[in-house]
């Protein structure tokens, strides 16, 4: 399984703690091995887009989220990463996610 990371996500991850990066790596390895992860590690975001999910990580600075989607071609796209500051997904973050999903869809056509 291939993991593709948007450049903006890489930039955000480089600034995060080693703990966040290691926890993300651990969750991605489990996903690649086809572990059926659910809460508290992974949450579906199908209400935003079918197949969309978030990896839920936490460190001393608080909650951190990485939004991803699988494609039919066995590719995991990490499309957005951010510090979670409220219960609800902010509209700004949602619009970024939808824009990047559109890019993936256009790429696969």
C-alpha atoms as a printed R data frame, in Angstrom:
    type eleno elety resid chain resno       x      y       z
1   ATOM     1    CA   UNK     A     1   0.000  0.000   0.000
2   ATOM     2    CA   UNK     A     2   1.303  3.414  -0.938
3   ATOM     3    CA   UNK     A     3   1.015  6.509   1.277
4   ATOM     4    CA   UNK     A     4   0.918  9.891  -0.481
5   ATOM     5    CA   UNK     A     5   1.259 13.018   1.592
6   ATOM     6    CA   UNK     A     6   0.253 16.485   0.449
7   ATOM     7    CA   UNK     A     7   3.186 18.911   0.705
8   ATOM     8    CA   UNK     A     8   1.233 21.109   3.120
9   ATOM     9    CA   UNK     A     9   0.732 18.110   5.425
10  ATOM    10    CA   UNK     A    10   4.464 17.324   5.377
11  ATOM    11    CA   UNK     A    11   5.197 20.940   6.294
12  ATOM    12    CA   UNK     A    12   2.801 20.806   9.263
13  ATOM    13    CA   UNK     A    13   4.157 17.448  10.451
14  ATOM    14    CA   UNK     A    14   7.770 18.690  10.383
15  ATOM    15    CA   UNK     A    15   6.807 21.344  12.931
16  ATOM    16    CA   UNK     A    16   5.083 18.891  15.264
17  ATOM    17    CA   UNK     A    17   6.584 16.932  18.141
18  ATOM    18    CA   UNK     A    18   8.442 13.679  17.659
19  ATOM    19    CA   UNK     A    19   5.650 12.056  19.684
20  ATOM    20    CA   UNK     A    20   3.009 13.146  17.136
21  ATOM    21    CA   UNK     A    21   5.081 11.920  14.190
22  ATOM    22    CA   UNK     A    22   5.780  8.569  15.873
23  ATOM    23    CA   UNK     A    23   2.138  8.045  16.864
24  ATOM    24    CA   UNK     A    24   1.066  8.852  13.298
25  ATOM    25    CA   UNK     A    25   3.582  6.342  11.938
26  ATOM    26    CA   UNK     A    26   2.264  3.671  14.341
27  ATOM    27    CA   UNK     A    27  -1.358  4.221  13.290
28  ATOM    28    CA   UNK     A    28  -0.453  4.229   9.577
29  ATOM    29    CA   UNK     A    29   1.401  0.928   9.980
30  ATOM    30    CA   UNK     A    30  -1.682 -0.611  11.591
31  ATOM    31    CA   UNK     A    31  -3.895  0.713   8.792
32  ATOM    32    CA   UNK     A    32  -1.519 -0.703   6.174
33  ATOM    33    CA   UNK     A    33  -1.625 -4.091   7.936
34  ATOM    34    CA   UNK     A    34  -5.423 -3.925   7.657
35  ATOM    35    CA   UNK     A    35  -6.105 -3.575  11.379
36  ATOM    36    CA   UNK     A    36  -9.687 -2.513  11.919
37  ATOM    37    CA   UNK     A    37  -9.025  0.628  13.899
38  ATOM    38    CA   UNK     A    38 -11.835  2.662  15.326
39  ATOM    39    CA   UNK     A    39 -12.223  5.139  18.141
40  ATOM    40    CA   UNK     A    40 -10.196  6.518  19.795
41  ATOM    41    CA   UNK     A    41  -7.516  6.170  17.057
42  ATOM    42    CA   UNK     A    42  -9.565  6.636  13.890
43  ATOM    43    CA   UNK     A    43 -12.928  8.269  13.252
44  ATOM    44    CA   UNK     A    44 -14.906  8.189  10.027
45  ATOM    45    CA   UNK     A    45 -15.844 11.493   8.412
46  ATOM    46    CA   UNK     A    46 -18.285 10.032   5.893
47  ATOM    47    CA   UNK     A    47 -20.692 12.898   6.552
48  ATOM    48    CA   UNK     A    48 -18.167 15.152   4.790
49  ATOM    49    CA   UNK     A    49 -17.127 12.715   2.034
50  ATOM    50    CA   UNK     A    50 -17.518  8.923   1.604
51  ATOM    51    CA   UNK     A    51 -14.403  7.055   2.743
52  ATOM    52    CA   UNK     A    52 -12.887 10.058   4.528
53  ATOM    53    CA   UNK     A    53 -11.430  9.453   8.008
54  ATOM    54    CA   UNK     A    54  -9.313 11.168  10.625
55  ATOM    55    CA   UNK     A    55  -6.406  9.837  12.639
56  ATOM    56    CA   UNK     A    56  -6.719 11.110  16.194
57  ATOM    57    CA   UNK     A    57  -3.472 11.745  18.070
58  ATOM    58    CA   UNK     A    58  -2.739 13.636  21.268
59  ATOM    59    CA   UNK     A    59   0.404 14.973  22.919
60  ATOM    60    CA   UNK     A    60   1.223 17.507  25.663
61  ATOM    61    CA   UNK     A    61   0.081 20.330  23.365
62  ATOM    62    CA   UNK     A    62  -3.348 18.762  22.886
63  ATOM    63    CA   UNK     A    63  -5.321 16.958  20.168
64  ATOM    64    CA   UNK     A    64  -3.926 16.654  16.648
65  ATOM    65    CA   UNK     A    65  -5.732 15.362  13.553
66  ATOM    66    CA   UNK     A    66  -4.602 13.932  10.229
67  ATOM    67    CA   UNK     A    67  -7.328 13.574   7.603
68  ATOM    68    CA   UNK     A    68  -6.949 10.747   5.106
69  ATOM    69    CA   UNK     A    69  -8.746  8.767   2.436
70  ATOM    70    CA   UNK     A    70  -8.157  5.422   0.716
71  ATOM    71    CA   UNK     A    71  -8.505  5.167  -3.027
72  ATOM    72    CA   UNK     A    72  -9.438  2.162  -5.123
73  ATOM    73    CA   UNK     A    73  -5.812  1.905  -6.196
74  ATOM    74    CA   UNK     A    74  -4.632  0.958  -2.680
75  ATOM    75    CA   UNK     A    75  -3.301  4.440  -1.965
76  ATOM    76    CA   UNK     A    76  -3.731  6.323   1.305
77  ATOM    77    CA   UNK     A    77  -3.712 10.087   0.847
78  ATOM    78    CA   UNK     A    78  -2.878 12.202   3.891
79  ATOM    79    CA   UNK     A    79  -4.735 15.300   2.818
80  ATOM    80    CA   UNK     A    80  -4.780 17.581   5.854
81  ATOM    81    CA   UNK     A    81  -3.229 17.917   9.324
82  ATOM    82    CA   UNK     A    82  -4.017 20.387  12.067
83  ATOM    83    CA   UNK     A    83  -4.233 21.030  15.791
84  ATOM    84    CA   UNK     A    84  -7.736 20.415  17.048
85  ATOM    85    CA   UNK     A    85  -8.991 23.436  19.011
86  ATOM    86    CA   UNK     A    86 -12.745 22.892  19.132
87  ATOM    87    CA   UNK     A    87 -15.274 20.055  19.257
88  ATOM    88    CA   UNK     A    88 -16.588 20.680  15.761
89  ATOM    89    CA   UNK     A    89 -14.489 20.630  12.592
90  ATOM    90    CA   UNK     A    90 -14.012 24.300  11.659
91  ATOM    91    CA   UNK     A    91 -15.438 25.337   8.274
92  ATOM    92    CA   UNK     A    92 -12.003 26.583   7.165
93  ATOM    93    CA   UNK     A    93 -10.511 23.106   7.704
94  ATOM    94    CA   UNK     A    94 -13.475 21.482   5.967
95  ATOM    95    CA   UNK     A    95 -13.007 23.660   2.871
96  ATOM    96    CA   UNK     A    96  -9.309 22.755   2.676
97  ATOM    97    CA   UNK     A    97 -10.212 19.067   2.897
98  ATOM    98    CA   UNK     A    98 -12.840 19.332   0.145
99  ATOM    99    CA   UNK     A    99 -10.427 21.237  -2.118
100 ATOM   100    CA   UNK     A   100  -7.767 18.547  -1.739
101 ATOM   101    CA   UNK     A   101 -10.291 15.776  -2.298
102 ATOM   102    CA   UNK     A   102 -11.180 17.461  -5.584
103 ATOM   103    CA   UNK     A   103  -7.483 17.433  -6.554
104 ATOM   104    CA   UNK     A   104  -7.284 13.691  -5.851
105 ATOM   105    CA   UNK     A   105 -10.450 13.032  -7.859
106 ATOM   106    CA   UNK     A   106  -9.114 15.034 -10.812
107 ATOM   107    CA   UNK     A   107  -5.772 13.208 -10.593
108 ATOM   108    CA   UNK     A   108  -7.467  9.807 -10.861
109 ATOM   109    CA   UNK     A   109  -9.645 10.658 -13.866
